């Protein structure tokens, strides 16, 4: 990338409010900007980077500060390869920290399956965030990716349900309780999208339901796929069908978990918005079949966004 262009942000931040300087620094860190000197930050020139820095520019000027945003082909005293090396070093400490966390997770023998899965999800999320700002591939990135695969493979070997390796034939009847909400809507989307494309769904009163041969129960008492320990049905289905390697599904699972179990384990920024969408969907849509149909649009869009 010898001809890499750069975006350079210079700023002067007003002394008040006192928190604002820390807020700007946090935003610059989140977008992966490289500090080149006091109040000067650099990003590789791209449409996304320009949008990020324009937002920060506006925030500074709206608070009474001053900011300047430039495009540059070169910086005095630095070649493009030297700048790229500086970007690679910028996140080295974070990669080292995540690698150590992954190694610790592999060695940890005292965690429950749910705790192990939660730790893996946190590690995956931070890895995903770091990859977005690792513009020139830190040398430790491949080591972390290989370690993440090891942790994922280890989780696949752990028993999360009574029969996690059960194979589901196509065209099964999936049964769940009437009045579906977030976990059942998301689980039905997952089933039809990734597990059984020809599936059909029945909605029953749990107290009067009699289990029929060839019907698969989910999110029901004594169901084949239901809550296990501190994991929701959506997470159990992912584990049972070896789908943990899909980062988009892992992200969706974290959101569904926090909405359904209300334990704020993952605290993703998208959770409250998705919860409001599902609440509104259920208020507007009394028919379970329509809830699944309309809910699938929400989860399709969410999944594609994460991918």
Steps between C-alpha positions, in 0.01 A plus 500: 500500500775746403245750364269491801330835564428633847245706691643733762288655778639789705301637791488743789255393770349756739576449873129471586310280534778299666375162375506601135874447441469143628195445280686614187799282585270201550333559163835529324612176663180325395552588133864386514667841452878516541629785721793662316551785748293694752156571351587345161350168387531297184286244317540327163297689241168325438132588488430349843800672659399835353149463641637407844735798513234740369273401788780560750580832327137609541489397865810707576384812317149478647655506849688821415831339408692519175581220259660457158472198273748443218578245231871426461712280276808527722597625846834670553747259658285188450474267205179307434659168613610666825148628564357155427745347749387754759138395446602134543670581830206712619291194590776255594429524874129431445576196283740372767231543765238311296748221424570458871126497576450229237781288642356540848159390372650185347668416831196583715336183631273643771251696288154370418413458129295819518785696659745367240264597219454848648877550523540381141230741383672792677830403343338467156335839529824675595683317221233618256536861619879483476496356149299799378778743596799276423548662160840351412480163681700492819740198500314358803165494320549157343610355833180629663283362218659156533447511876134597453455194279653281772265641762203455265596138427530432873154641559361279223618197697322605815156363565251786518176305455401144577571401140687785327599291201144404407443535128177667394342375180349746258130580516442440871213639706636732768273565797512786747275689738243751379577869535852489361742772602868570447665162569237299312482748209878501467519121540240445227697732270818305578329165438359598163810690386779265614362168627181388323400711200181296448387526862142566608398640837220417744398723789340322795374546854776338699271365774278306259756403236575131444831434332466326163762285335725689254411836655792702637429724797696822554488748788261270687524297820674171421550617142770359279647851474432737788677705766802322645667642810561868431456480123181578307344278232661696216845436649422132556397459135821667383709270717310186406542564128863616512430856385729680748752570227264756340584836656171651383300234685715541812420872502126436456514237776646753744212738433232231529659372822493840672144579392367157597693433822526866609842447659690767300782253441614636164374860503513553125398846386239359262309305767261770620401589142432139405299454821281798408447365148393160633270661760336709228469200270325296768263784590400548136491132402284262707534208253807284565555406134518869408734571792744243359467639149554861602759411762703320235544833319645652817743215562598471134593868497679480834700195390603658169607814683733303724640299210 
